[in-house]
Amino acid sequence: MAAWPAIFQYNNWPLPEQLQSYQKTPNEEELNDYLRKHDKTPDLAWVYTVIAGMLNILVIYDAFAGPAYGFAGLLGWPGAAYGDGWP
């Protein structure tokens, strides 16, 4: 439902007057002017988005395959197996 205005704008379908500029992509000149005159907030936001995506992938992996303990238990290291003093 939140993407409907973007779908209408992309296909050039008529929109109510209140939604004419809602979530509309700025033209290239406005975007370049904004990035030139302001700080690096969009770049920092991109970095945080990438980090959040990687964390989501790790959470999905953990839910699917369980926690990753590595090869320490296979190598016979003391305390490496779950329940042997592992915190």
C-alpha positions as CSV (number, residue, x, y, z in Angstrom):
1,M,0.0,0.0,0.0
2,A,2.9,2.4,0.7
3,A,4.3,1.8,-2.8
4,W,1.1,2.6,-4.6
5,P,2.0,6.3,-5.2
6,A,5.4,5.2,-6.6
7,I,3.7,2.7,-9.0
8,F,1.3,5.4,-10.1
9,Q,4.1,7.9,-10.7
10,Y,6.2,5.4,-12.6
11,N,3.3,4.5,-15.0
12,N,2.2,8.1,-15.3
13,W,-1.3,7.3,-14.0
14,P,-3.4,10.1,-12.6
15,L,-3.0,10.7,-8.8
16,P,-5.0,12.8,-6.3
17,E,-3.5,16.2,-5.8
18,Q,-2.2,15.3,-2.3
19,L,-0.1,12.5,-3.7
20,Q,1.4,14.2,-6.7
21,S,4.8,14.7,-5.1
22,Y,4.6,12.1,-2.3
23,Q,7.7,9.8,-2.4
24,K,8.6,11.1,-5.8
25,T,12.2,10.7,-6.9
26,P,14.0,14.0,-7.2
27,N,15.4,14.9,-10.6
28,E,19.1,14.5,-11.1
29,E,19.9,18.2,-10.7
30,E,18.2,18.5,-7.4
31,L,19.9,15.3,-6.1
32,N,23.4,16.5,-7.2
33,D,22.8,19.9,-5.7
34,Y,21.7,18.4,-2.4
35,L,24.7,16.0,-2.2
36,R,27.1,18.9,-3.1
37,K,25.8,21.3,-0.5
38,H,25.1,19.0,2.5
39,D,27.1,16.6,4.6
40,K,27.7,12.9,4.0
41,T,24.5,11.7,5.7
42,P,23.4,9.7,2.6
43,D,26.7,7.9,2.4
44,L,26.6,7.0,6.1
45,A,23.0,5.8,5.7
46,W,24.2,3.5,2.9
47,V,26.9,2.1,5.2
48,Y,24.4,1.4,8.0
49,T,22.0,-0.2,5.5
50,V,24.7,-2.6,4.3
51,I,25.6,-3.5,7.9
52,A,22.0,-4.1,8.7
53,G,21.7,-6.3,5.6
54,M,24.7,-8.4,6.6
55,L,23.3,-8.8,10.2
56,N,20.0,-10.0,8.7
57,I,21.8,-12.6,6.6
58,L,23.6,-13.8,9.8
59,V,20.3,-14.0,11.7
60,I,18.7,-16.0,8.9
61,Y,21.8,-18.4,8.8
62,D,21.6,-18.8,12.6
63,A,17.9,-19.6,12.5
64,F,18.5,-22.1,9.7
65,A,21.7,-23.9,10.7
66,G,22.1,-23.0,14.3
67,P,25.0,-21.2,15.9
68,A,28.3,-21.4,14.2
69,Y,30.9,-22.9,16.7
70,G,33.6,-23.4,14.1
71,F,36.1,-26.3,14.0
72,A,37.3,-26.0,17.6
73,G,35.3,-29.0,18.7
74,L,36.6,-31.2,15.8
75,L,40.1,-30.3,16.7
76,G,39.7,-31.5,20.3
77,W,40.4,-28.2,22.0
78,P,39.3,-28.2,25.6
79,G,36.1,-26.3,26.3
80,A,35.2,-26.1,22.7
81,A,32.2,-28.4,22.8
82,Y,28.9,-27.1,23.8
83,G,28.4,-27.7,27.6
84,D,32.1,-28.1,28.4
85,G,32.4,-24.8,30.2
86,W,31.5,-22.8,27.1
87,P,29.8,-19.7,28.3
